[in-house]
Amino acid sequence: MKLTILGGGGFRTPFIWQALLRDQGQPRLDELALYDIDQSRMDTMLNIMRVEAEGFDDAPRVQTYTELEPALEGADFIFAAIREAGLQARCCDEHVALNLGVLGQETTGPGGLAYAIRTVPVMLHMARITKRICPQAYFLNFTNPAGIITEILQGVLGDRVLGICDTPSGLGRRIAELLGQENQDIQMDYVGLNHLGWMRRVLVDGHDLLPDLLSDERKLSKLEEAKVFDPDWLRSMGMVPNEYLFYYYFNRDAVSRILESGMTRGDFLLKTQTRFYEQAAQAGEDADRIWRNALQERGASYMAEALGGVQGAPTSNRKEEFDPAHLGYAGVALGVMNAISRRENRIMILNVRNRGTIAGLPDDVVVEVPTLVDGNGVHPLNVGEQPTMDQIGLMQQVRQAERHAAKAGIEGSENEALLAFALHPLVQSVPIARKLLSGYRKAIPEMDAVLTRGADVI
């Protein structure tokens, strides 16, 4: 069985490798292909992976590729995690918006729309080649903004595409731990879009334990989301929002904190990731230690502005996790791959086609909901009680803006890009939208190219 990772020189590749090494089920992956446009980054990952593989006699074969077609040949599964135009463009996504007094963030608001517009043509190109080279493969998308990109991929490859995000499963795991429950014993009632969802119930033996957590001051104070939103707001809602909803419920606070911090998340990652790759390239086997140190530094500053700190100087002691049972995105993705290939039944929160799951959203919209994964693929589950009107309204407004962004990327339409920015609930201003569009085109050549030539830019 072969897995191809698109963006194989990326920082999180060792997470996938760790999970693969420890997996002893059958059938088992025996071939791993890494594809990236930067061979030096893949070489750095290979050095780390060699160290991680020590003591494992049956590690999968690994091959690197800088050309896409040979990397895809014979693939049974594809993981896609690319960053079009790199971290420099991410910094522009953030700063162009912040300079206009609106949220600058990678996936939420105008920054996410700008990221999508330039990424859509690249992912469409990859999807078309996949359809020609290995149409039987399952395509697991990590590339942000995950909802938009997954939906675009599905237009080419259908239901063999699904989106992966570890935020909902991580939330469920943390709640289970606080309640003294095993993660595999809980059922999560979660509904929304990617980075826009709500944990409404946590069921054990049919009993909802979430009210017990919300009423327990001591336990609730330990939940990271209580530090992001404050406990009283969670009790008012009677549920726990995805942490990215901080940018909606506390929008002015978020923008103010980021502006005051002097360093955006993109700035921080550009600085630290550049340093990591420079050091690791010269470190040989010591690259593994450098990677682990960089991982902790990166994890500690995740959403620092939402937790009262700033990038590079967080107040939280949050760390990236090494537990092979739940290695973030890798753990979710490997769970999906194993369930399909081994014909096991697993329920996971994934980004899949709506197909009537959430009333009020089109069937082909990608939603983030509990999903049954088995040998026949992925099947979104009935959510039971439908979301509230405010939740549906927010999802509809955000998704419509995202669809305009996707169309802008496909058609090279400046008007669709303007509609995307103007209609997004975190912008809601035509004059600001026009300035955003102009600013992004000037700051990011790749975006200007897309809006000049559309998907044919690739």
URFENGI-V736131 format. One record per residue. N is the residue number from 0. PHI is phi in whole degrees, 0 to 359 (NA if undefined). PSI is psi as a letter, one per 30 degrees, with the letter a starting at -180 (none if undefined). Layout:
n = [N & N]
phi = [PHI & PHI]
psi = [PSI & PSI]
//
This chain:
n = [0 & 1 & 2 & 3 & 4 & 5 & 6 & 7 & 8 & 9 & 10 & 11 & 12 & 13 & 14 & 15 & 16 & 17 & 18 & 19 & 20 & 21 & 22 & 23 & 24 & 25 & 26 & 27 & 28 & 29 & 30 & 31 & 32 & 33 & 34 & 35 & 36 & 37 & 38 & 39 & 40 & 41 & 42 & 43 & 44 & 45 & 46 & 47 & 48 & 49 & 50 & 51 & 52 & 53 & 54 & 55 & 56 & 57 & 58 & 59 & 60 & 61 & 62 & 63 & 64 & 65 & 66 & 67 & 68 & 69 & 70 & 71 & 72 & 73 & 74 & 75 & 76 & 77 & 78 & 79 & 80 & 81 & 82 & 83 & 84 & 85 & 86 & 87 & 88 & 89 & 90 & 91 & 92 & 93 & 94 & 95 & 96 & 97 & 98 & 99 & 100 & 101 & 102 & 103 & 104 & 105 & 106 & 107 & 108 & 109 & 110 & 111 & 112 & 113 & 114 & 115 & 116 & 117 & 118 & 119 & 120 & 121 & 122 & 123 & 124 & 125 & 126 & 127 & 128 & 129 & 130 & 131 & 132 & 133 & 134 & 135 & 136 & 137 & 138 & 139 & 140 & 141 & 142 & 143 & 144 & 145 & 146 & 147 & 148 & 149 & 150 & 151 & 152 & 153 & 154 & 155 & 156 & 157 & 158 & 159 & 160 & 161 & 162 & 163 & 164 & 165 & 166 & 167 & 168 & 169 & 170 & 171 & 172 & 173 & 174 & 175 & 176 & 177 & 178 & 179 & 180 & 181 & 182 & 183 & 184 & 185 & 186 & 187 & 188 & 189 & 190 & 191 & 192 & 193 & 194 & 195 & 196 & 197 & 198 & 199 & 200 & 201 & 202 & 203 & 204 & 205 & 206 & 207 & 208 & 209 & 210 & 211 & 212 & 213 & 214 & 215 & 216 & 217 & 218 & 219 & 220 & 221 & 222 & 223 & 224 & 225 & 226 & 227 & 228 & 229 & 230 & 231 & 232 & 233 & 234 & 235 & 236 & 237 & 238 & 239 & 240 & 241 & 242 & 243 & 244 & 245 & 246 & 247 & 248 & 249 & 250 & 251 & 252 & 253 & 254 & 255 & 256 & 257 & 258 & 259 & 260 & 261 & 262 & 263 & 264 & 265 & 266 & 267 & 268 & 269 & 270 & 271 & 272 & 273 & 274 & 275 & 276 & 277 & 278 & 279 & 280 & 281 & 282 & 283 & 284 & 285 & 286 & 287 & 288 & 289 & 290 & 291 & 292 & 293 & 294 & 295 & 296 & 297 & 298 & 299 & 300 & 301 & 302 & 303 & 304 & 305 & 306 & 307 & 308 & 309 & 310 & 311 & 312 & 313 & 314 & 315 & 316 & 317 & 318 & 319 & 320 & 321 & 322 & 323 & 324 & 325 & 326 & 327 & 328 & 329 & 330 & 331 & 332 & 333 & 334 & 335 & 336 & 337 & 338 & 339 & 340 & 341 & 342 & 343 & 344 & 345 & 346 & 347 & 348 & 349 & 350 & 351 & 352 & 353 & 354 & 355 & 356 & 357 & 358 & 359 & 360 & 361 & 362 & 363 & 364 & 365 & 366 & 367 & 368 & 369 & 370 & 371 & 372 & 373 & 374 & 375 & 376 & 377 & 378 & 379 & 380 & 381 & 382 & 383 & 384 & 385 & 386 & 387 & 388 & 389 & 390 & 391 & 392 & 393 & 394 & 395 & 396 & 397 & 398 & 399 & 400 & 401 & 402 & 403 & 404 & 405 & 406 & 407 & 408 & 409 & 410 & 411 & 412 & 413 & 414 & 415 & 416 & 417 & 418 & 419 & 420 & 421 & 422 & 423 & 424 & 425 & 426 & 427 & 428 & 429 & 430 & 431 & 432 & 433 & 434 & 435 & 436 & 437 & 438 & 439 & 440 & 441 & 442 & 443 & 444 & 445 & 446 & 447 & 448 & 449 & 450 & 451 & 452 & 453 & 454 & 455 & 456 & 457]
phi = [NA & 242 & 243 & 247 & 254 & 273 & 95 & 293 & 270 & 288 & 297 & 266 & 305 & 300 & 300 & 297 & 298 & 301 & 294 & 295 & 298 & 273 & 280 & 242 & 288 & 232 & 290 & 244 & 297 & 240 & 219 & 237 & 250 & 255 & 244 & 200 & 279 & 243 & 295 & 296 & 293 & 295 & 299 & 298 & 297 & 298 & 299 & 295 & 294 & 297 & 294 & 299 & 278 & 299 & 94 & 252 & 276 & 240 & 293 & 299 & 292 & 235 & 225 & 253 & 219 & 250 & 243 & 287 & 300 & 296 & 294 & 274 & 302 & 77 & 289 & 265 & 223 & 230 & 252 & 241 & 216 & 246 & 228 & 295 & 76 & 75 & 290 & 299 & 290 & 300 & 300 & 293 & 308 & 282 & 285 & 302 & 290 & 298 & 295 & 256 & 81 & 242 & 300 & 247 & 212 & 298 & 241 & 247 & 85 & 298 & 298 & 294 & 294 & 297 & 300 & 295 & 302 & 279 & 271 & 307 & 298 & 295 & 289 & 298 & 299 & 295 & 295 & 294 & 292 & 301 & 299 & 278 & 273 & 215 & 296 & 277 & 286 & 272 & 250 & 257 & 265 & 255 & 296 & 273 & 292 & 300 & 296 & 296 & 293 & 299 & 296 & 296 & 297 & 296 & 297 & 257 & 252 & 72 & 283 & 278 & 253 & 215 & 258 & 244 & 215 & 263 & 298 & 296 & 293 & 296 & 298 & 299 & 294 & 292 & 296 & 301 & 297 & 295 & 269 & 71 & 249 & 282 & 303 & 288 & 267 & 263 & 244 & 262 & 264 & 233 & 211 & 156 & 253 & 298 & 59 & 203 & 217 & 223 & 274 & 264 & 212 & 233 & 259 & 227 & 53 & 81 & 256 & 279 & 266 & 298 & 301 & 296 & 292 & 296 & 268 & 261 & 304 & 294 & 292 & 298 & 296 & 272 & 281 & 302 & 296 & 291 & 282 & 288 & 260 & 87 & 301 & 297 & 293 & 298 & 294 & 298 & 282 & 75 & 199 & 242 & 285 & 305 & 302 & 289 & 290 & 306 & 288 & 262 & 288 & 233 & 299 & 297 & 297 & 298 & 298 & 298 & 295 & 294 & 297 & 286 & 288 & 83 & 217 & 276 & 300 & 297 & 302 & 298 & 291 & 300 & 293 & 285 & 289 & 299 & 298 & 300 & 294 & 294 & 290 & 293 & 297 & 258 & 263 & 61 & 293 & 286 & 300 & 296 & 295 & 297 & 297 & 297 & 295 & 295 & 297 & 293 & 296 & 294 & 295 & 296 & 262 & 298 & 51 & 301 & 294 & 279 & 249 & 91 & 247 & 225 & 299 & 88 & 218 & 284 & 265 & 272 & 259 & 303 & 225 & 293 & 258 & 256 & 301 & 295 & 286 & 207 & 276 & 56 & 305 & 299 & 296 & 295 & 297 & 294 & 298 & 295 & 301 & 290 & 298 & 289 & 288 & 256 & 56 & 262 & 262 & 226 & 252 & 222 & 273 & 226 & 263 & 222 & 297 & 296 & 49 & 82 & 297 & 249 & 295 & 97 & 241 & 301 & 298 & 268 & 288 & 276 & 241 & 246 & 214 & 302 & 223 & 278 & 245 & 211 & 296 & 262 & 114 & 239 & 220 & 299 & 264 & 300 & 275 & 73 & 294 & 289 & 302 & 289 & 299 & 293 & 292 & 300 & 300 & 294 & 298 & 298 & 293 & 295 & 293 & 294 & 298 & 295 & 292 & 296 & 297 & 299 & 295 & 299 & 291 & 285 & 264 & 67 & 262 & 295 & 295 & 295 & 296 & 298 & 299 & 301 & 293 & 294 & 270 & 288 & 297 & 267 & 241 & 50 & 204 & 295 & 301 & 295 & 300 & 296 & 291 & 299 & 300 & 295 & 296 & 293 & 295 & 285 & 274 & 235 & 303 & 296 & 288 & 299 & 297 & 296 & 285 & 267 & 237 & 71 & 296 & 288 & 298 & 277]
psi = [k & k & k & k & j & j & h & f & g & l & f & g & e & f & e & e & e & e & e & e & e & f & k & g & l & k & l & k & k & f & k & k & k & k & k & l & f & j & e & e & e & e & e & e & e & e & e & e & e & e & e & f & f & k & f & j & f & h & k & l & k & k & k & k & k & g & k & e & e & f & e & f & k & g & k & e & k & k & k & j & i & l & j & k & g & a & f & e & e & e & e & e & e & e & e & e & e & e & f & g & g & l & k & j & l & e & f & k & a & e & e & e & e & e & e & e & e & f & f & e & e & e & e & e & e & e & e & e & e & e & e & e & e & i & f & f & k & k & j & j & k & f & k & l & j & e & e & e & e & e & e & e & e & f & f & e & f & b & g & g & k & l & k & k & k & f & e & e & e & e & e & e & e & e & e & e & e & e & g & g & l & k & e & f & f & l & k & k & j & k & k & a & l & k & g & i & l & k & j & e & l & j & k & k & h & f & k & j & f & e & e & e & e & f & f & j & e & e & e & e & f & f & k & e & f & f & e & e & f & k & e & e & e & e & e & e & e & g & l & j & l & k & f & f & f & e & f & e & f & h & e & e & e & e & e & e & e & e & e & f & f & f & k & l & e & e & e & e & e & e & e & e & e & e & e & e & e & e & e & e & f & g & f & b & f & f & f & e & e & e & e & e & e & e & e & e & e & e & e & f & g & k & h & e & f & f & g & g & a & l & k & f & i & l & f & l & g & k & l & k & k & f & j & f & f & i & i & b & e & e & e & e & e & e & e & e & e & e & e & e & f & g & h & l & j & k & k & l & j & l & j & l & k & e & h & g & e & j & k & f & k & l & e & g & k & k & l & j & l & k & k & k & k & a & f & g & b & k & j & k & l & k & f & b & k & l & l & l & e & e & e & e & e & e & e & e & e & e & e & e & e & e & e & e & e & e & e & e & e & e & f & h & j & e & e & e & e & e & e & e & e & e & f & k & f & g & d & h & j & e & e & e & e & e & e & e & e & e & e & e & e & e & f & j & e & e & e & e & e & e & f & e & f & a & f & f & f & none]
//
